[in-house]
């Protein structure tokens, strides 16, 4: 949570309610609005302080769990351990997508190009009443996470190689 700064951010952090027992399951509940809880999940990797958000979205009368990944890019990864943290965070998010009860179905990315936001928005113009909202795509979200995991594994190998050469030089 070290990416938040200032007096207001300090008050938010001080008021967080920690839920869960294992470090990889810890969630910070930020705001409850009616029946919707916005939950911040520590997801280090892109940067050590990256946080991702889980919340409920509605389409018509149906509710879906949505997720916004705080850092998709690997451009800030500078060390092997950071890449390993990224993989651990992707695995934690994948677990949420695979939950039997209330899994994440919707990926609302901070970078709309990464999850076809423009294409999905265009399909809304011709969407029929009985069709699922194009952003409700559990399989697509899972596939994107698996692709990112694979890229991160390659990045870890690159960082391992750098470590090897540093040790022998």
KEPA-297726 format. One record per residue: chain; x, y, z of N, C-alpha, C in turn; residue number from 1. Coordinates in steps of 0.05 Angstrom, whole numbers, plus 5000, padded with zeros to 4 digits. Layout:
<rs>
kette:A | n_x:X | n_y:Y | n_z:Z | ca_x:X | ca_y:Y | ca_z:Z | c_x:X | c_y:Y | c_z:Z | nr:NUM
...
</rs>
This chain:
<rs>
kette:A | n_x:5016 | n_y:4976 | n_z:5000 | ca_x:5000 | ca_y:5000 | ca_z:5000 | c_x:5017 | c_y:5025 | c_z:5000 | nr:1
kette:A | n_x:5043 | n_y:5022 | n_z:4994 | ca_x:5060 | ca_y:5046 | ca_z:4996 | c_x:5058 | c_y:5064 | c_z:4971 | nr:2
kette:A | n_x:5039 | n_y:5058 | n_z:4953 | ca_x:5035 | ca_y:5076 | ca_z:4930 | c_x:5015 | c_y:5098 | c_z:4936 | nr:3
kette:A | n_x:5002 | n_y:5097 | n_z:4960 | ca_x:4984 | ca_y:5118 | ca_z:4968 | c_x:4999 | c_y:5138 | c_z:4985 | nr:4
kette:A | n_x:4994 | n_y:5163 | n_z:4981 | ca_x:5008 | ca_y:5184 | ca_z:4995 | c_x:4989 | c_y:5205 | c_z:5006 | nr:5
kette:A | n_x:4998 | n_y:5219 | n_z:5027 | ca_x:4983 | ca_y:5242 | ca_z:5037 | c_x:4965 | c_y:5235 | c_z:5061 | nr:6
kette:A | n_x:4953 | n_y:5256 | n_z:5073 | ca_x:4937 | ca_y:5254 | ca_z:5097 | c_x:4913 | c_y:5236 | c_z:5093 | nr:7
kette:A | n_x:4898 | n_y:5240 | n_z:5071 | ca_x:4874 | ca_y:5224 | ca_z:5066 | c_x:4882 | c_y:5195 | c_z:5062 | nr:8
kette:A | n_x:4903 | n_y:5190 | n_z:5047 | ca_x:4911 | ca_y:5162 | ca_z:5043 | c_x:4919 | c_y:5149 | c_z:5069 | nr:9
kette:A | n_x:4933 | n_y:5164 | n_z:5087 | ca_x:4940 | ca_y:5153 | ca_z:5113 | c_x:4916 | c_y:5146 | c_z:5129 | nr:10
kette:A | n_x:4895 | n_y:5163 | n_z:5128 | ca_x:4870 | ca_y:5157 | ca_z:5142 | c_x:4857 | c_y:5132 | c_z:5131 | nr:11
kette:A | n_x:4857 | n_y:5129 | n_z:5104 | ca_x:4845 | ca_y:5105 | ca_z:5092 | c_x:4860 | c_y:5080 | c_z:5101 | nr:12
kette:A | n_x:4887 | n_y:5081 | n_z:5100 | ca_x:4903 | ca_y:5058 | ca_z:5108 | c_x:4899 | c_y:5051 | c_z:5137 | nr:13
kette:A | n_x:4898 | n_y:5071 | n_z:5154 | ca_x:4894 | ca_y:5066 | ca_z:5183 | c_x:4866 | c_y:5054 | c_z:5188 | nr:14
kette:A | n_x:4847 | n_y:5059 | n_z:5172 | ca_x:4820 | ca_y:5049 | ca_z:5176 | c_x:4813 | c_y:5023 | c_z:5162 | nr:15
kette:A | n_x:4833 | n_y:5011 | n_z:5149 | ca_x:4827 | ca_y:4986 | ca_z:5135 | c_x:4820 | c_y:4964 | c_z:5153 | nr:16
kette:A | n_x:4801 | n_y:4947 | n_z:5145 | ca_x:4794 | ca_y:4924 | ca_z:5160 | c_x:4807 | c_y:4900 | c_z:5147 | nr:17
kette:A | n_x:4825 | n_y:4886 | n_z:5161 | ca_x:4839 | ca_y:4864 | ca_z:5150 | c_x:4821 | c_y:4839 | c_z:5152 | nr:18
kette:A | n_x:4818 | n_y:4824 | n_z:5130 | ca_x:4802 | ca_y:4800 | ca_z:5129 | c_x:4819 | c_y:4777 | c_z:5120 | nr:19
kette:A | n_x:4818 | n_y:4754 | n_z:5132 | ca_x:4833 | ca_y:4731 | ca_z:5124 | c_x:4855 | c_y:4724 | c_z:5143 | nr:20
kette:A | n_x:4867 | n_y:4701 | n_z:5140 | ca_x:4888 | ca_y:4692 | ca_z:5159 | c_x:4915 | c_y:4689 | c_z:5146 | nr:21
kette:A | n_x:4916 | n_y:4677 | n_z:5123 | ca_x:4942 | ca_y:4673 | ca_z:5109 | c_x:4949 | c_y:4699 | c_z:5095 | nr:22
kette:A | n_x:4975 | n_y:4706 | n_z:5094 | ca_x:4983 | ca_y:4731 | ca_z:5080 | c_x:4973 | c_y:4733 | c_z:5052 | nr:23
kette:A | n_x:4973 | n_y:4710 | n_z:5037 | ca_x:4964 | ca_y:4711 | ca_z:5009 | c_x:4934 | c_y:4714 | c_z:5006 | nr:24
kette:A | n_x:4919 | n_y:4712 | n_z:5029 | ca_x:4890 | ca_y:4715 | ca_z:5028 | c_x:4881 | c_y:4741 | c_z:5041 | nr:25
kette:A | n_x:4900 | n_y:4757 | n_z:5050 | ca_x:4892 | ca_y:4782 | ca_z:5064 | c_x:4879 | c_y:4801 | c_z:5044 | nr:26
kette:A | n_x:4857 | n_y:4812 | n_z:5052 | ca_x:4843 | ca_y:4832 | ca_z:5036 | c_x:4838 | c_y:4856 | c_z:5054 | nr:27
kette:A | n_x:4838 | n_y:4880 | n_z:5042 | ca_x:4833 | ca_y:4904 | ca_z:5056 | c_x:4806 | c_y:4915 | c_z:5046 | nr:28
kette:A | n_x:4786 | n_y:4914 | n_z:5063 | ca_x:4760 | ca_y:4925 | ca_z:5056 | c_x:4761 | c_y:4955 | c_z:5058 | nr:29
kette:A | n_x:4756 | n_y:4969 | n_z:5036 | ca_x:4758 | ca_y:4998 | ca_z:5036 | c_x:4731 | c_y:5011 | c_z:5041 | nr:30
kette:A | n_x:4711 | n_y:5004 | n_z:5025 | ca_x:4685 | ca_y:5018 | ca_z:5026 | c_x:4663 | c_y:4998 | c_z:5023 | nr:31
kette:A | n_x:4642 | n_y:5001 | n_z:5039 | ca_x:4617 | ca_y:4985 | ca_z:5035 | c_x:4595 | c_y:5005 | c_z:5028 | nr:32
kette:A | n_x:4583 | n_y:5001 | n_z:5005 | ca_x:4561 | ca_y:5017 | ca_z:4996 | c_x:4537 | c_y:4999 | c_z:4991 | nr:33
kette:A | n_x:4518 | n_y:4999 | n_z:5009 | ca_x:4495 | ca_y:4981 | ca_z:5007 | c_x:4505 | c_y:4953 | c_z:5008 | nr:34
kette:A | n_x:4499 | n_y:4937 | n_z:4988 | ca_x:4508 | ca_y:4909 | ca_z:4987 | c_x:4534 | c_y:4905 | c_z:4972 | nr:35
kette:A | n_x:4547 | n_y:4927 | n_z:4965 | ca_x:4572 | ca_y:4925 | ca_z:4949 | c_x:4596 | c_y:4932 | c_z:4966 | nr:36
kette:A | n_x:4616 | n_y:4915 | n_z:4966 | ca_x:4641 | ca_y:4920 | ca_z:4980 | c_x:4663 | c_y:4923 | c_z:4960 | nr:37
kette:A | n_x:4677 | n_y:4945 | n_z:4961 | ca_x:4701 | ca_y:4949 | ca_z:4945 | c_x:4725 | c_y:4939 | c_z:4961 | nr:38
kette:A | n_x:4738 | n_y:4919 | n_z:4952 | ca_x:4760 | ca_y:4906 | ca_z:4966 | c_x:4786 | c_y:4910 | c_z:4952 | nr:39
kette:A | n_x:4806 | n_y:4920 | n_z:4966 | ca_x:4833 | ca_y:4923 | ca_z:4955 | c_x:4849 | c_y:4898 | c_z:4962 | nr:40
kette:A | n_x:4861 | n_y:4886 | n_z:4942 | ca_x:4877 | ca_y:4862 | ca_z:4945 | c_x:4906 | c_y:4869 | c_z:4939 | nr:41
kette:A | n_x:4925 | n_y:4865 | n_z:4958 | ca_x:4953 | ca_y:4869 | ca_z:4952 | c_x:4961 | c_y:4850 | c_z:4930 | nr:42
kette:A | n_x:4972 | n_y:4860 | n_z:4908 | ca_x:4981 | ca_y:4844 | ca_z:4885 | c_x:5008 | c_y:4854 | c_z:4876 | nr:43
kette:A | n_x:5029 | n_y:4850 | n_z:4892 | ca_x:5055 | ca_y:4860 | ca_z:4884 | c_x:5065 | c_y:4846 | c_z:4859 | nr:44
kette:A | n_x:5083 | n_y:4859 | n_z:4845 | ca_x:5095 | ca_y:4848 | ca_z:4821 | c_x:5101 | c_y:4870 | c_z:4802 | nr:45
kette:A | n_x:5080 | n_y:4883 | n_z:4790 | ca_x:5085 | ca_y:4906 | ca_z:4773 | c_x:5103 | c_y:4926 | c_z:4788 | nr:46
kette:A | n_x:5094 | n_y:4932 | n_z:4812 | ca_x:5111 | ca_y:4946 | ca_z:4832 | c_x:5105 | c_y:4933 | c_z:4858 | nr:47
kette:A | n_x:5123 | n_y:4937 | n_z:4878 | ca_x:5118 | ca_y:4924 | ca_z:4904 | c_x:5092 | c_y:4933 | c_z:4918 | nr:48
kette:A | n_x:5082 | n_y:4956 | n_z:4912 | ca_x:5059 | ca_y:4967 | ca_z:4926 | c_x:5033 | c_y:4964 | c_z:4909 | nr:49
kette:A | n_x:5033 | n_y:4949 | n_z:4888 | ca_x:5010 | ca_y:4947 | ca_z:4871 | c_x:4986 | c_y:4935 | c_z:4886 | nr:50
kette:A | n_x:4963 | n_y:4947 | n_z:4882 | ca_x:4938 | ca_y:4938 | ca_z:4894 | c_x:4917 | c_y:4935 | c_z:4871 | nr:51
kette:A | n_x:4901 | n_y:4913 | n_z:4873 | ca_x:4880 | ca_y:4908 | ca_z:4854 | c_x:4854 | c_y:4909 | c_z:4868 | nr:52
kette:A | n_x:4832 | n_y:4914 | n_z:4854 | ca_x:4806 | ca_y:4918 | ca_z:4866 | c_x:4785 | c_y:4898 | c_z:4857 | nr:53
kette:A | n_x:4769 | n_y:4889 | n_z:4876 | ca_x:4748 | ca_y:4870 | ca_z:4871 | c_x:4722 | c_y:4883 | c_z:4880 | nr:54
kette:A | n_x:4700 | n_y:4880 | n_z:4865 | ca_x:4675 | ca_y:4893 | ca_z:4871 | c_x:4653 | c_y:4880 | c_z:4855 | nr:55
kette:A | n_x:4628 | n_y:4886 | n_z:4861 | ca_x:4605 | ca_y:4875 | ca_z:4847 | c_x:4596 | c_y:4895 | c_z:4826 | nr:56
kette:A | n_x:4589 | n_y:4885 | n_z:4802 | ca_x:4577 | ca_y:4902 | ca_z:4781 | c_x:4550 | c_y:4888 | c_z:4774 | nr:57
kette:A | n_x:4532 | n_y:4904 | n_z:4763 | ca_x:4506 | ca_y:4894 | ca_z:4757 | c_x:4499 | c_y:4900 | c_z:4728 | nr:58
kette:A | n_x:4486 | n_y:4880 | n_z:4715 | ca_x:4476 | ca_y:4884 | ca_z:4688 | c_x:4447 | c_y:4874 | c_z:4689 | nr:59
kette:A | n_x:4429 | n_y:4893 | n_z:4686 | ca_x:4401 | ca_y:4886 | ca_z:4689 | c_x:4397 | c_y:4876 | c_z:4718 | nr:60
kette:A | n_x:4385 | n_y:4853 | n_z:4721 | ca_x:4380 | ca_y:4842 | ca_z:4748 | c_x:4401 | c_y:4824 | c_z:4758 | nr:61
kette:A | n_x:4423 | n_y:4820 | n_z:4743 | ca_x:4444 | ca_y:4801 | ca_z:4751 | c_x:4468 | c_y:4816 | c_z:4762 | nr:62
kette:A | n_x:4480 | n_y:4803 | n_z:4782 | ca_x:4505 | ca_y:4814 | ca_z:4794 | c_x:4528 | c_y:4796 | c_z:4787 | nr:63
kette:A | n_x:4552 | n_y:4809 | n_z:4782 | ca_x:4576 | ca_y:4794 | ca_z:4776 | c_x:4599 | c_y:4806 | c_z:4792 | nr:64
kette:A | n_x:4618 | n_y:4789 | n_z:4799 | ca_x:4642 | ca_y:4799 | ca_z:4812 | c_x:4661 | c_y:4810 | c_z:4790 | nr:65
kette:A | n_x:4670 | n_y:4834 | n_z:4795 | ca_x:4689 | ca_y:4847 | ca_z:4776 | c_x:4716 | c_y:4850 | c_z:4789 | nr:66
kette:A | n_x:4736 | n_y:4853 | n_z:4773 | ca_x:4763 | ca_y:4856 | ca_z:4783 | c_x:4778 | c_y:4876 | c_z:4766 | nr:67
kette:A | n_x:4793 | n_y:4894 | n_z:4779 | ca_x:4810 | ca_y:4912 | ca_z:4764 | c_x:4839 | c_y:4907 | c_z:4774 | nr:68
kette:A | n_x:4855 | n_y:4896 | n_z:4756 | ca_x:4883 | ca_y:4890 | ca_z:4763 | c_x:4898 | c_y:4916 | c_z:4764 | nr:69
kette:A | n_x:4912 | n_y:4921 | n_z:4787 | ca_x:4926 | ca_y:4946 | ca_z:4791 | c_x:4951 | c_y:4950 | c_z:4773 | nr:70
kette:A | n_x:4963 | n_y:4928 | n_z:4764 | ca_x:4987 | ca_y:4931 | ca_z:4748 | c_x:4990 | c_y:4906 | c_z:4730 | nr:71
kette:A | n_x:4983 | n_y:4909 | n_z:4705 | ca_x:4986 | ca_y:4887 | ca_z:4685 | c_x:5014 | c_y:4886 | c_z:4673 | nr:72
kette:A | n_x:5027 | n_y:4909 | n_z:4671 | ca_x:5052 | ca_y:4910 | ca_z:4656 | c_x:5075 | c_y:4899 | c_z:4672 | nr:73
kette:A | n_x:5095 | n_y:4889 | n_z:4657 | ca_x:5119 | ca_y:4879 | ca_z:4669 | c_x:5143 | c_y:4898 | c_z:4664 | nr:74
kette:A | n_x:5137 | n_y:4921 | n_z:4654 | ca_x:5158 | ca_y:4941 | ca_z:4647 | c_x:5173 | c_y:4951 | c_z:4672 | nr:75
kette:A | n_x:5161 | n_y:4949 | n_z:4695 | ca_x:5174 | ca_y:4959 | ca_z:4720 | c_x:5189 | c_y:4937 | c_z:4735 | nr:76
kette:A | n_x:5188 | n_y:4912 | n_z:4724 | ca_x:5201 | ca_y:4890 | ca_z:4738 | c_x:5232 | c_y:4893 | c_z:4734 | nr:77
kette:A | n_x:5246 | n_y:4894 | n_z:4756 | ca_x:5275 | ca_y:4898 | ca_z:4755 | c_x:5291 | c_y:4875 | c_z:4768 | nr:78
kette:A | n_x:5277 | n_y:4857 | n_z:4782 | ca_x:5290 | ca_y:4836 | ca_z:4797 | c_x:5275 | c_y:4810 | c_z:4794 | nr:79
kette:A | n_x:5288 | n_y:4788 | n_z:4797 | ca_x:5276 | ca_y:4761 | ca_z:4795 | c_x:5254 | c_y:4759 | c_z:4816 | nr:80
kette:A | n_x:5258 | n_y:4768 | n_z:4840 | ca_x:5238 | ca_y:4765 | ca_z:4862 | c_x:5213 | c_y:4781 | c_z:4855 | nr:81
kette:A | n_x:5216 | n_y:4803 | n_z:4842 | ca_x:5193 | ca_y:4819 | ca_z:4834 | c_x:5176 | c_y:4804 | c_z:4813 | nr:82
kette:A | n_x:5190 | n_y:4791 | n_z:4794 | ca_x:5176 | ca_y:4774 | ca_z:4775 | c_x:5161 | c_y:4751 | c_z:4788 | nr:83
kette:A | n_x:5174 | n_y:4739 | n_z:4808 | ca_x:5161 | ca_y:4717 | ca_z:4823 | c_x:5137 | c_y:4728 | c_z:4838 | nr:84
kette:A | n_x:5139 | n_y:4752 | n_z:4849 | ca_x:5116 | ca_y:4764 | ca_z:4863 | c_x:5093 | c_y:4768 | c_z:4843 | nr:85
kette:A | n_x:5100 | n_y:4777 | n_z:4818 | ca_x:5079 | ca_y:4781 | ca_z:4798 | c_x:5065 | c_y:4755 | c_z:4792 | nr:86
kette:A | n_x:5080 | n_y:4733 | n_z:4789 | ca_x:5068 | ca_y:4707 | ca_z:4784 | c_x:5050 | c_y:4699 | c_z:4807 | nr:87
kette:A | n_x:5059 | n_y:4703 | n_z:4832 | ca_x:5043 | ca_y:4697 | ca_z:4855 | c_x:5017 | c_y:4713 | c_z:4855 | nr:88
kette:A | n_x:5018 | n_y:4738 | n_z:4848 | ca_x:4994 | ca_y:4754 | ca_z:4846 | c_x:4975 | c_y:4745 | c_z:4825 | nr:89
kette:A | n_x:4986 | n_y:4738 | n_z:4801 | ca_x:4969 | ca_y:4727 | ca_z:4780 | c_x:4956 | c_y:4701 | c_z:4789 | nr:90
kette:A | n_x:4971 | n_y:4684 | n_z:4803 | ca_x:4959 | ca_y:4659 | ca_z:4813 | c_x:4936 | c_y:4665 | c_z:4833 | nr:91
kette:A | n_x:4940 | n_y:4685 | n_z:4850 | ca_x:4919 | ca_y:4692 | ca_z:4869 | c_x:4894 | c_y:4702 | c_z:4855 | nr:92
kette:A | n_x:4897 | n_y:4718 | n_z:4834 | ca_x:4874 | ca_y:4728 | ca_z:4819 | c_x:4861 | c_y:4705 | c_z:4804 | nr:93
kette:A | n_x:4877 | n_y:4687 | n_z:4792 | ca_x:4866 | ca_y:4664 | ca_z:4779 | c_x:4849 | c_y:4647 | c_z:4798 | nr:94
kette:A | n_x:4858 | n_y:4645 | n_z:4823 | ca_x:4842 | ca_y:4630 | ca_z:4842 | c_x:4815 | c_y:4643 | c_z:4846 | nr:95
kette:A | n_x:4814 | n_y:4670 | n_z:4846 | ca_x:4788 | ca_y:4684 | ca_z:4849 | c_x:4770 | c_y:4679 | c_z:4825 | nr:96
kette:A | n_x:4782 | n_y:4677 | n_z:4801 | ca_x:4766 | ca_y:4671 | ca_z:4777 | c_x:4755 | c_y:4643 | c_z:4778 | nr:97
kette:A | n_x:4770 | n_y:4625 | n_z:4791 | ca_x:4761 | ca_y:4597 | ca_z:4791 | c_x:4744 | c_y:4589 | c_z:4815 | nr:98
kette:A | n_x:4739 | n_y:4608 | n_z:4833 | ca_x:4722 | ca_y:4602 | ca_z:4856 | c_x:4696 | c_y:4590 | c_z:4848 | nr:99
kette:A | n_x:4686 | n_y:4571 | n_z:4864 | ca_x:4660 | ca_y:4559 | ca_z:4858 | c_x:4638 | c_y:4578 | c_z:4865 | nr:100
kette:A | n_x:4641 | n_y:4593 | n_z:4887 | ca_x:4621 | ca_y:4612 | ca_z:4895 | c_x:4630 | c_y:4641 | c_z:4890 | nr:101
kette:A | n_x:4614 | n_y:4655 | n_z:4874 | ca_x:4619 | ca_y:4683 | ca_z:4868 | c_x:4647 | c_y:4688 | c_z:4855 | nr:102
kette:A | n_x:4653 | n_y:4674 | n_z:4833 | ca_x:4679 | ca_y:4679 | ca_z:4820 | c_x:4679 | c_y:4706 | c_z:4805 | nr:103
kette:A | n_x:4703 | n_y:4716 | n_z:4800 | ca_x:4706 | ca_y:4740 | ca_z:4784 | c_x:4700 | c_y:4734 | c_z:4755 | nr:104
kette:A | n_x:4680 | n_y:4748 | n_z:4744 | ca_x:4672 | ca_y:4744 | ca_z:4716 | c_x:4680 | c_y:4767 | c_z:4698 | nr:105
kette:A | n_x:4684 | n_y:4790 | n_z:4709 | ca_x:4688 | ca_y:4814 | ca_z:4693 | c_x:4715 | c_y:4827 | c_z:4699 | nr:106
kette:A | n_x:4730 | n_y:4832 | n_z:4678 | ca_x:4756 | ca_y:4845 | ca_z:4682 | c_x:4752 | c_y:4874 | c_z:4671 | nr:107
kette:A | n_x:4751 | n_y:4892 | n_z:4690 | ca_x:4750 | ca_y:4921 | ca_z:4682 | c_x:4778 | c_y:4932 | c_z:4686 | nr:108
kette:A | n_x:4793 | n_y:4931 | n_z:4665 | ca_x:4821 | ca_y:4939 | ca_z:4665 | c_x:4825 | c_y:4969 | c_z:4666 | nr:109
kette:A | n_x:4846 | n_y:4977 | n_z:4679 | ca_x:4854 | ca_y:5005 | ca_z:4679 | c_x:4864 | c_y:5013 | c_z:4651 | nr:110
kette:A | n_x:4871 | n_y:4993 | n_z:4635 | ca_x:4881 | ca_y:4997 | ca_z:4608 | c_x:4862 | c_y:4982 | c_z:4589 | nr:111
kette:A | n_x:4842 | n_y:4996 | n_z:4579 | ca_x:4821 | ca_y:4984 | ca_z:4563 | c_x:4829 | c_y:4968 | c_z:4539 | nr:112
kette:A | n_x:4852 | n_y:4974 | n_z:4528 | ca_x:4862 | ca_y:4959 | ca_z:4505 | c_x:4869 | c_y:4930 | c_z:4512 | nr:113
kette:A | n_x:4875 | n_y:4925 | n_z:4538 | ca_x:4884 | ca_y:4899 | ca_z:4546 | c_x:4861 | c_y:4879 | c_z:4549 | nr:114
kette:A | n_x:4837 | n_y:4889 | n_z:4550 | ca_x:4814 | ca_y:4870 | ca_z:4552 | c_x:4792 | c_y:4876 | c_z:4532 | nr:115
kette:A | n_x:4799 | n_y:4886 | n_z:4509 | ca_x:4781 | ca_y:4891 | ca_z:4487 | c_x:4758 | c_y:4910 | c_z:4493 | nr:116
kette:A | n_x:4763 | n_y:4930 | n_z:4510 | ca_x:4742 | ca_y:4948 | ca_z:4518 | c_x:4728 | c_y:4962 | c_z:4495 | nr:117
kette:A | n_x:4743 | n_y:4971 | n_z:4476 | ca_x:4731 | ca_y:4985 | ca_z:4453 | c_x:4714 | c_y:4967 | c_z:4436 | nr:118
kette:A | n_x:4724 | n_y:4942 | n_z:4431 | ca_x:4708 | ca_y:4923 | ca_z:4415 | c_x:4683 | c_y:4915 | c_z:4430 | nr:119
kette:A | n_x:4686 | n_y:4911 | n_z:4457 | ca_x:4662 | ca_y:4903 | ca_z:4473 | c_x:4642 | c_y:4926 | c_z:4473 | nr:120
kette:A | n_x:4651 | n_y:4950 | n_z:4475 | ca_x:4632 | ca_y:4973 | ca_z:4475 | c_x:4617 | c_y:4975 | c_z:4449 | nr:121
kette:A | n_x:4631 | n_y:4969 | n_z:4427 | ca_x:4618 | ca_y:4970 | ca_z:4401 | c_x:4596 | c_y:4949 | c_z:4398 | nr:122
kette:A | n_x:4600 | n_y:4925 | n_z:4411 | ca_x:4580 | ca_y:4904 | ca_z:4409 | c_x:4555 | c_y:4911 | c_z:4425 | nr:123
kette:A | n_x:4557 | n_y:4930 | n_z:4443 | ca_x:4533 | ca_y:4937 | ca_z:4459 | c_x:4512 | c_y:4950 | c_z:4442 | nr:124
kette:A | n_x:4520 | n_y:4962 | n_z:4419 | ca_x:4501 | ca_y:4975 | ca_z:4402 | c_x:4481 | c_y:4956 | c_z:4389 | nr:125
kette:A | n_x:4490 | n_y:4931 | n_z:4385 | ca_x:4473 | ca_y:4911 | ca_z:4372 | c_x:4466 | c_y:4888 | c_z:4391 | nr:126
kette:A | n_x:4472 | n_y:4891 | n_z:4416 | ca_x:4466 | ca_y:4871 | ca_z:4436 | c_x:4436 | c_y:4866 | c_z:4439 | nr:127
kette:A | n_x:4428 | n_y:4841 | n_z:4439 | ca_x:4400 | ca_y:4834 | ca_z:4443 | c_x:4394 | c_y:4831 | c_z:4473 | nr:128
kette:A | n_x:4369 | n_y:4834 | n_z:4481 | ca_x:4361 | ca_y:4834 | ca_z:4509 | c_x:4369 | c_y:4808 | c_z:4523 | nr:129
kette:A | n_x:4370 | n_y:4785 | n_z:4509 | ca_x:4376 | ca_y:4760 | ca_z:4521 | c_x:4406 | c_y:4753 | c_z:4520 | nr:130
kette:A | n_x:4422 | n_y:4770 | n_z:4509 | ca_x:4451 | ca_y:4765 | ca_z:4507 | c_x:4466 | c_y:4775 | c_z:4532 | nr:131
kette:A | n_x:4486 | n_y:4760 | n_z:4539 | ca_x:4504 | ca_y:4767 | ca_z:4561 | c_x:4520 | c_y:4792 | c_z:4554 | nr:132
kette:A | n_x:4524 | n_y:4809 | n_z:4574 | ca_x:4540 | ca_y:4833 | ca_z:4570 | c_x:4568 | c_y:4824 | c_z:4560 | nr:133
kette:A | n_x:4580 | n_y:4837 | n_z:4540 | ca_x:4606 | ca_y:4827 | ca_z:4529 | c_x:4629 | c_y:4829 | c_z:4549 | nr:134
kette:A | n_x:4626 | n_y:4845 | n_z:4570 | ca_x:4648 | ca_y:4846 | ca_z:4590 | c_x:4646 | c_y:4823 | c_z:4610 | nr:135
kette:A | n_x:4624 | n_y:4809 | n_z:4611 | ca_x:4621 | ca_y:4786 | ca_z:4629 | c_x:4634 | c_y:4762 | c_z:4614 | nr:136
kette:A | n_x:4659 | n_y:4757 | n_z:4620 | ca_x:4675 | ca_y:4738 | ca_z:4605 | c_x:4696 | c_y:4725 | c_z:4623 | nr:137
kette:A | n_x:4687 | n_y:4707 | n_z:4639 | ca_x:4704 | ca_y:4693 | ca_z:4658 | c_x:4727 | c_y:4679 | c_z:4644 | nr:138
kette:A | n_x:4720 | n_y:4665 | n_z:4622 | ca_x:4740 | ca_y:4649 | ca_z:4607 | c_x:4761 | c_y:4668 | c_z:4594 | nr:139
kette:A | n_x:4752 | n_y:4691 | n_z:4584 | ca_x:4771 | ca_y:4710 | ca_z:4572 | c_x:4790 | c_y:4722 | c_z:4593 | nr:140
kette:A | n_x:4779 | n_y:4728 | n_z:4616 | ca_x:4796 | ca_y:4739 | ca_z:4638 | c_x:4816 | c_y:4718 | c_z:4646 | nr:141
kette:A | n_x:4807 | n_y:4693 | n_z:4649 | ca_x:4825 | ca_y:4671 | ca_z:4657 | c_x:4847 | c_y:4668 | c_z:4636 | nr:142
kette:A | n_x:4840 | n_y:4668 | n_z:4610 | ca_x:4859 | ca_y:4665 | ca_z:4589 | c_x:4880 | c_y:4688 | c_z:4589 | nr:143
kette:A | n_x:4870 | n_y:4712 | n_z:4594 | ca_x:4889 | ca_y:4735 | ca_z:4595 | c_x:4908 | c_y:4731 | c_z:4618 | nr:144
kette:A | n_x:4899 | n_y:4723 | n_z:4641 | ca_x:4916 | ca_y:4719 | ca_z:4664 | c_x:4937 | c_y:4697 | c_z:4659 | nr:145
kette:A | n_x:4928 | n_y:4675 | n_z:4646 | ca_x:4947 | ca_y:4653 | ca_z:4639 | c_x:4968 | c_y:4663 | c_z:4620 | nr:146
kette:A | n_x:4960 | n_y:4680 | n_z:4601 | ca_x:4980 | ca_y:4691 | ca_z:4581 | c_x:5000 | c_y:4709 | c_z:4596 | nr:147
kette:A | n_x:4990 | n_y:4726 | n_z:4614 | ca_x:5008 | ca_y:4743 | ca_z:4629 | c_x:5026 | c_y:4727 | c_z:4647 | nr:148
kette:A | n_x:5016 | n_y:4705 | n_z:4658 | ca_x:5033 | ca_y:4688 | ca_z:4675 | c_x:5056 | c_y:4676 | c_z:4659 | nr:149
kette:A | n_x:5050 | n_y:4667 | n_z:4635 | ca_x:5070 | ca_y:4656 | ca_z:4617 | c_x:5092 | c_y:4677 | c_z:4610 | nr:150
kette:A | n_x:5083 | n_y:4701 | n_z:4604 | ca_x:5102 | ca_y:4723 | ca_z:4598 | c_x:5119 | c_y:4728 | c_z:4622 | nr:151
kette:A | n_x:5107 | n_y:4729 | n_z:4646 | ca_x:5122 | ca_y:4734 | ca_z:4671 | c_x:5142 | c_y:4712 | c_z:4676 | nr:152
kette:A | n_x:5135 | n_y:4687 | n_z:4670 | ca_x:5155 | ca_y:4665 | ca_z:4674 | c_x:5179 | c_y:4670 | c_z:4657 | nr:153
kette:A | n_x:5175 | n_y:4680 | n_z:4632 | ca_x:5198 | ca_y:4686 | ca_z:4615 | c_x:5214 | c_y:4709 | c_z:4626 | nr:154
kette:A | n_x:5201 | n_y:4729 | n_z:4638 | ca_x:5215 | ca_y:4751 | ca_z:4650 | c_x:5232 | c_y:4742 | c_z:4673 | nr:155
kette:A | n_x:5221 | n_y:4724 | n_z:4689 | ca_x:5236 | ca_y:4713 | ca_z:4712 | c_x:5261 | c_y:4699 | c_z:4702 | nr:156
kette:A | n_x:5259 | n_y:4685 | n_z:4680 | ca_x:5283 | ca_y:4671 | ca_z:4669 | c_x:5304 | c_y:4692 | c_z:4660 | nr:157
kette:A | n_x:5295 | n_y:4714 | n_z:4649 | ca_x:5314 | ca_y:4735 | ca_z:4641 | c_x:5328 | c_y:4746 | c_z:4665 | nr:158
kette:A | n_x:5312 | n_y:4752 | n_z:4686 | ca_x:5324 | ca_y:4763 | ca_z:4711 | c_x:5343 | c_y:4742 | c_z:4724 | nr:159
kette:A | n_x:5336 | n_y:4716 | n_z:4723 | ca_x:5353 | ca_y:4695 | ca_z:4734 | c_x:5380 | c_y:4695 | c_z:4719 | nr:160
kette:A | n_x:5378 | n_y:4699 | n_z:4692 | ca_x:5403 | ca_y:4700 | ca_z:4676 | c_x:5420 | c_y:4724 | c_z:4684 | nr:161
kette:A | n_x:5408 | n_y:4746 | n_z:4689 | ca_x:5423 | ca_y:4770 | ca_z:4698 | c_x:5437 | c_y:4763 | c_z:4725 | nr:162
kette:A | n_x:5423 | n_y:4750 | n_z:4743 | ca_x:5434 | ca_y:4743 | ca_z:4769 | c_x:5458 | c_y:4724 | c_z:4765 | nr:163
kette:A | n_x:5455 | n_y:4705 | n_z:4747 | ca_x:5476 | ca_y:4685 | ca_z:4742 | c_x:5502 | c_y:4700 | c_z:4733 | nr:164
kette:A | n_x:5498 | n_y:4718 | n_z:4713 | ca_x:5522 | ca_y:4732 | ca_z:4703 | c_x:5534 | c_y:4751 | c_z:4724 | nr:165
kette:A | n_x:5518 | n_y:4762 | n_z:4741 | ca_x:5529 | ca_y:4779 | ca_z:4762 | c_x:5545 | c_y:4763 | c_z:4782 | nr:166
kette:A | n_x:5536 | n_y:4738 | n_z:4787 | ca_x:5550 | ca_y:4721 | ca_z:4806 | c_x:5577 | c_y:4711 | c_z:4795 | nr:167
kette:A | n_x:5579 | n_y:4706 | n_z:4769 | ca_x:5604 | ca_y:4695 | ca_z:4758 | c_x:5623 | c_y:4717 | c_z:4750 | nr:168
kette:A | n_x:5614 | n_y:4741 | n_z:4749 | ca_x:5632 | ca_y:4763 | ca_z:4739 | c_x:5648 | c_y:4775 | c_z:4763 | nr:169
</rs>
